[in-house]
């Protein structure tokens, strides 16, 4: 696959990917080798991963009202061989907007129905290896809605998700308890509460 040199308008550098070669095609991701030109005009190689169809992801920061609790999930992540504490999240399906993905994934993973208040720009969580763009969807979940009284998740086969609802005042103790049990943390979840001054 060849790239147009779209980065040539950048004022701070002239690096750009020239082409990529597929090294391995998996069920959900592709391992590729990038050929790119650095700022000294040298051609270099780099390996990285694409999601299949270059799918992007949405990370859902869902806050319940009026209790102001956050919805957090725990699930097993095979690449880490660990249970991971994280925000609900999911891939944007073809034809979906990021807002639609956030609403769908929150319902599927937790059973809760919410409204999107704002969406962040597209961001990159591990750009040294993964091309996937992620966006934060800030959602409000009205606890008084009938649908949110007895939420029922619709996990996909092989998904075993535990749902937690925690206020800011409970986060530090909750994280310490999970850590003591050997649970690991998604960087986006941890960074969010670190920025809130909770950790």
N, C-alpha and C positions, 0 to 999 in steps of 0.2 A: 504494500500500500504506500503510495507516495503522498507527501504533504506539500501543500502550497506554502510558501514562506510568508505566512501571515504575520509573523512576529517582526517583520522588517520595519514596521512603524514604531517599534519600541525605542525609546531614547536611551535606555540604560544598558542595552546590550544587543548583540546580534546573534545570539544562539537560537537555533531552531532545529526541529527534527526534520530530517530529509526523507527517511523511509523507515518502515518497520517490517520485520520478517517474523512470521508465525513459527514458533519453536514447538509449541505443544497446544493442542486444542482439547480442553476438558469439557465436562458437562455444563459447568457454570462459569468458567473463566478461561482465558487464553493467555499463555505465556509468550511474550514477544521480545524480540531483540530490536532496539531502536538504534538507528544510525543518526547521529546529530552533529551539527557543526557548532563548535564552541566559539567563544569570543575572540580567539586567536586564529580562527578559520581552520582549526584542526578537526578532522572527522573522528568521532569517538563512538564507542558502543555502550549500550546500557540495556539491562534486562528489566522487564516490568510486567505487570498483569493488567489486563482489561477484563471487566465484567463482560459476559456474553452480550452482544448487541450494544455495548458501551452504556449499559443501564446505569442510572444514577440512583441515589438513595435519599430518603428523607428521615431525619431524626426528629422524634416527636417529644417536645417538652410540653406535657399535658398537666395543667394545673386545675384542680378541682375547686369549684365554688359552691357554697361559701366557706368550706373548711380550709382552703388554701393548701391542700395537700398535693404533692406531686405523685404522678404514677410512674413507678419504676418496675422493671422486670428483671428476672433472673432466668438464664437458660444456659444449657451446655453448648459450648462452642468448640467443635473438634480441633481446629487448628491450634488452640491453646491448651487442649486437654484439660479444660477447667470449666466450671460454672462461672458465668460472667454476669455481673450486675450492670445494667445499662438502661437507657431510655428505650421505649418502644421505637421500632424503626422498620423500614421496608424499602423494597425497590419500586421505582416508578414503572408501572406497566405501560406498554405501548398505547398511545392515545390518551393517557391520563395526564392531568396537570399535577403539580406537586401538592396542591391543596387536596385534590381528590385522593391522592395516595395516602396522605396523612390521615384523612378521615377513615379510609378503608382499613389501613393497617392498625390504627388504634382500636377499631372495632374487632378486627380479626384476632389481634394478639391479647387484648384485655377485655373485650366485651363492651367497653365504654363508648358512648357517642359524644363527640365534641365538635366544636367549631374552631376553624383556623382564624387566629387573630393577625398573625404576620408570618412571613417566610423570609429567611435570611438569603443573602446572595449564595451562589454555588461556591462551596468551599472544598478543601482537600484535606483528608485526615491522615494520609500516609503517602505523600507525593513522591517519596523516594522509590516506591515499589508499585503503587497502585494508582491507576488513572481515574478511578471513580470519584465523581463529584458528589458531595453531600450538601443538603440544605437543612437548616433547623426550622421546624414548623412549631410555632408557639400556639398552643391550643387551650381553649377553655372548656371544661367539662362541668356542666350544670348538674349537680348532685340531685336536684329536685325533679329532674325529668323522669318519667316512668321508666324509660329505657335504661336509666342508670341506677335504678333501685336494686335490680338483681342481674347485673351484667353477666353475660355468658360468652366467653371467648370461643372463637372458631379457629383453633390452631391447625396448621397444616400437618399431614402425617409426618411423624418424626420430630415435631415441635412439642416440647413440654415446657411451657412457660409458667412461671410463678409470678403473680402480680402483687406488688406492694403499694401502699398509699402512705406517704410520709410527709409530715410537715417539716419546715426548715429546722425547727427546734429538735426534731428527732433524727435528723440526718447523720450527725456525727456518731451518736451511739449506734445507730443502725449500721453504718459503714464499718465501725469497729467490730461489731458482732459478726458481720458477714466475713470480714477479713480474717477474724480468728477461726472461722470455720473453713478457711482455705479458698473462699470465693475470691475471684479476681475482678478488676474493675475496668470498664470501658473508659478510655481517656476522655471522651466527650462528656460522659456523665460526671466523672471526677472533676474535670476542669470547670464545668458549669457551677458546681457547688463551691469549688475553690474560689472562683471569681466572686461568689456571693459572700465570701468571708466566713463561710460555715465551717470549713476544714482548716 
